[in-house]
Amino acid sequence: MSIQTKIDELNRRITLLTNSDRSTRGNVRIRLVGIKDSLSSLIQRVRSLNNNAGEAREELERMRLASDALRNQITTITGEKDALQTQLDANDIKGIGEEIDSSIVKMDELLKTMEDDDTITKSLKALEDEIELLETSVKDKEDGQAGGRKRRRTRRNKKARSRKSKKSKKSRRC
């Protein structure tokens, strides 16, 4: 039974008691007036609750719509997250990270051995010394000094020399 029906039933019973031919004494009458007042205040409260219930229903509807929208967004985000997770799993980020770490360790070891290795430094020093010798040799020749080894002339056999000259003459003709 609803509240409004119950209130209506009580009002009807009060009306019957007041309109009956019974002789109502003062105490009963006062109690009936108190009950009527209580019922009228209850009626006011029920009306205000009905108004507030309508507003609450509207608010609940708005909240339901917002909840549905959030569920849709969560579904979309979950799908995107799953797609990203699939890509991450396919790319094997952990394996790539391990490979990078091992490569860094190898590069550090290589750099350390290169720093400790003097062969490159020695080779560069030897090349630098040779270039300095060539520079001094060229400078000496430019200054008119005979630098380097002197060539000695050797006497050759005339027959060998004449053969060579004949060969060179033939090659010039061709």
Buried (B, 14 or more C-beta within 10 A) or exposed (E): EEEEEEBEEBBEEBEEBBEEEEEBEEEEEEEBEEBBEEBEEBBEEBEEEEEEEEEEEEEEEEEEEEEEEEEEEEEEEEEEEEEEEEEEEEEEEEEEEEEEEEEEEEEEEEEEEEEEEEEEEEEEEEEEEEEEEEEEEEEEEEEEEEBEEEEEEEEEEEEEEEEEEEEEEEEEEE
